Each structure stands twice: as structure tokens, then as C-alpha cells.
Amino acid sequence: MGEIKIEDMSFEQAMNELENVVTSLEGSQIALDDSIAMYERGAALKAHCEAKLKAAEEKVAKITFGSDGQPGGLTPFDN
């Protein structure tokens, strides 16, 4: 059973693995080459999580109301 590709992970899976990477890097005596590989995977996981959050943010919409107070539709979320 191989590792799940980062691009196939849910946000929750990626965050969980990222936490594991950080814990491993902080608390273990890891060989330099292994720690570099773990750091690179952690960076990729972080980027994946950020992309998932951005995509979710773009889906958030607010309800707009017409002059009569009735819902008129949805508009994209803006910061």
C-alpha cells in the first residue's frame, strides 16, 4: 500500500500528514537527506492545503436582497 498522492488528498488528510511531518522533523534524529525530503513533502502539503482553502473560499457566496427585501440571488464572496 503506497502513500496517497498529495493532489488526491482531502484537506483533512493533507493537514493530518503535514502535522505528522512537522512532529517528525521536530522530535526525531533524522538523516539529513530524509529530513530534506520530509521538508519538501511538508511544503507540498502546505501548498495543497492553501489551494484547497482558496477553492473553498471562492465557493462561499452571500445572499443579496432586492429593494423589496426578498432574496435576489448570490454574489461571490469577496474579502
C-alpha positions as CSV (number, residue, x, y, z in Angstrom):
1,M,0.0,0.0,0.0
2,G,1.7,3.2,-1.2
3,E,1.2,6.8,0.0
4,I,-1.7,8.8,-1.3
5,K,-0.6,11.4,-3.9
6,I,-0.9,14.9,-2.4
7,E,-3.2,16.0,-5.2
8,D,-5.6,13.2,-4.3
9,M,-5.8,14.1,-0.6
10,S,-8.6,15.9,1.1
11,F,-7.8,19.0,3.1
12,E,-8.1,17.0,6.3
13,Q,-5.8,14.2,5.1
14,A,-3.2,16.7,4.0
15,M,-3.4,18.6,7.3
16,N,-3.0,15.4,9.2
17,E,0.0,14.4,7.2
18,L,1.5,17.8,7.5
19,E,1.2,17.7,11.3
20,N,2.9,14.3,11.3
21,V,5.8,15.7,9.1
22,V,6.2,18.7,11.5
23,T,6.2,16.4,14.5
24,S,8.8,14.1,12.9
25,L,11.0,16.9,11.9
26,E,10.9,18.5,15.4
27,G,11.3,15.4,17.5
28,S,13.5,12.9,15.7
29,Q,17.0,12.3,14.9
30,I,16.5,12.1,11.1
31,A,19.3,11.8,8.5
32,L,19.8,15.0,6.5
33,D,18.6,13.5,3.2
34,D,15.5,12.2,4.9
35,S,14.7,15.5,6.6
36,I,15.1,17.4,3.3
37,A,12.7,15.0,1.6
38,M,10.3,15.4,4.6
39,Y,10.6,19.2,4.4
40,E,9.9,19.2,0.7
41,R,6.8,17.0,1.2
42,G,5.7,19.3,4.0
43,A,6.0,22.3,1.7
44,A,3.9,20.5,-1.0
45,L,1.3,19.5,1.6
46,K,1.1,23.2,2.8
47,A,0.6,24.4,-0.7
48,H,-2.1,21.8,-1.3
49,C,-3.9,22.9,1.9
50,E,-3.7,26.6,0.9
51,A,-5.1,25.7,-2.6
52,K,-8.0,23.8,-1.0
53,L,-8.8,26.7,1.3
54,K,-8.7,29.1,-1.6
55,A,-11.1,27.0,-3.6
56,A,-13.5,26.7,-0.7
57,E,-13.3,30.5,-0.1
58,E,-14.2,31.1,-3.7
59,K,-17.3,28.9,-3.3
60,V,-18.6,30.9,-0.4
61,A,-21.3,33.2,-1.5
62,K,-23.5,35.8,0.2
63,I,-27.2,36.2,-0.4
64,T,-28.2,39.5,-1.9
65,F,-31.6,41.1,-1.3
66,G,-33.7,43.2,-3.6
67,S,-35.3,46.5,-2.7
68,D,-38.4,44.6,-1.7
69,G,-36.4,42.7,0.9
70,Q,-36.7,39.4,-0.9
71,P,-33.6,37.2,-1.7
72,G,-32.4,38.2,-5.1
73,G,-29.5,35.8,-5.7
74,L,-26.0,35.0,-4.8
75,T,-22.8,37.0,-5.3
76,P,-19.3,35.7,-5.0
77,F,-17.5,36.1,-1.7
78,D,-15.0,38.9,-1.6
79,N,-12.5,39.8,1.1
